[in-house]
Amino acid sequence: MSKKKGLSAEEKRSRMMEIFFETKDVFQLKDMEKIAPKEKGITAMSVKEVLQSLVDDGIVDCERIGTSNYYWAFPSKALHARKRKLEVLESQLSEGNQKHANLQKSIEKAKVGRQETVKQIK
């Protein structure tokens, strides 16, 4: 008797993103509840929760049209989001490096004219 291990939340999220990226289509929740279990092995019960977490994180777009919610995500949007994040992180890194260099200069200036004191332990 082998127990089938369920997918982790992150695995479900990545598999659901594969559905969007492979089809490049727009879906309703009921469509995803049919497709995800068949193609990606995500249980129908968790589809709504996983989809909502992707929407909350801004990875999947959701729009209410009439009484229906439509969900979509395209690879180009994910690429642009990663590029923007990379630019932000690179600027933060360069700011951090600049602060570090300034602090090192301040330390060097503070050391000038001071003598190192050695404490003796009795």
Buried (B, 14 or more C-beta within 10 A) or exposed (E): EEEEEEBEEEBBBEBBBEBBEEEEEBBEBEBBBBBBBEEBEBEEEBBEEBBBBBBEEEBBBBEEEEEEBBBBBBEEBBEEEEEEEEEEEEEEEEEEEEEEEEEEEEEEEEEEEEEEEEEEEE
